[in-house]
């Protein structure tokens, strides 16, 4: 699955990264996210981890396998 959008830093509960998609959905990112910056336009490839639980409560967790800056 591929998602395009804007990477955002959320400082809630110690901090985590999210992507706000072009369609208006928000996913919490995990996995291969080295080098990301707040406000960065990107395409991420991976899958929604339906079994993951997190304290961020900012949307489903998306396990990133590949990240491309746009």
C-alpha positions as CSV (number, residue, x, y, z in Angstrom):
1,X,0.0,0.0,0.0
2,X,1.3,3.5,-0.8
3,X,0.3,6.8,0.8
4,X,1.2,10.3,-0.3
5,X,1.0,13.2,2.0
6,X,2.7,15.5,4.5
7,X,4.8,14.1,7.4
8,X,4.1,15.7,10.7
9,X,5.7,15.5,14.2
10,X,3.3,15.0,17.0
11,X,4.7,15.7,20.5
12,X,1.8,13.9,22.3
13,X,3.0,11.3,24.8
14,X,6.7,11.5,24.1
15,X,6.4,12.2,20.4
16,X,5.7,10.3,17.2
17,X,5.5,10.8,13.4
18,X,2.3,10.9,11.4
19,X,1.4,11.3,7.7
20,X,-1.6,13.4,6.7
21,X,-2.6,11.9,3.3
22,X,-3.9,13.9,0.3
23,X,-7.3,12.4,1.1
24,X,-7.4,13.8,4.6
25,X,-6.6,10.6,6.6
26,X,-3.9,10.5,9.3
27,X,-1.7,7.5,10.0
28,X,0.8,7.0,12.8
29,X,4.1,5.9,11.3
30,X,6.5,3.2,12.5
31,X,9.3,1.3,10.9
32,X,11.8,2.8,8.3
33,X,11.3,6.5,8.9
34,X,14.9,7.7,9.3
35,X,15.6,11.2,8.0
36,X,12.0,12.5,8.1
37,X,11.3,16.2,8.8
38,X,8.2,18.0,10.0
39,X,6.3,19.4,7.0
40,X,8.1,17.1,4.5
41,X,6.1,15.9,1.5
42,X,6.6,12.1,1.0
43,X,5.3,8.9,-0.3
44,X,5.4,5.9,2.1
45,X,5.1,2.3,1.1
46,X,4.1,-0.4,3.6
47,X,1.0,-1.7,5.4
48,X,-1.5,-0.8,8.1
49,X,-0.6,-2.8,11.2
50,X,-4.1,-3.8,12.4
51,X,-2.7,-5.6,15.5
52,X,-0.6,-2.7,16.7
53,X,-1.6,-0.6,19.7
54,X,-0.2,2.8,20.6
55,X,-0.8,5.6,23.0
56,X,-0.7,8.3,20.4
57,X,-4.4,7.8,19.3
58,X,-3.7,9.7,16.1
59,X,-4.9,7.1,13.7
60,X,-4.1,3.6,12.5
61,X,-0.4,2.6,12.7
62,X,1.3,2.3,9.3
63,X,4.4,0.2,9.2
64,X,6.7,1.9,6.7
65,X,8.9,-0.3,4.5
66,X,10.0,2.5,2.1
67,X,9.9,6.3,2.3
68,X,10.5,8.6,-0.7
69,X,10.7,12.4,-0.4
70,X,8.7,14.3,-3.0
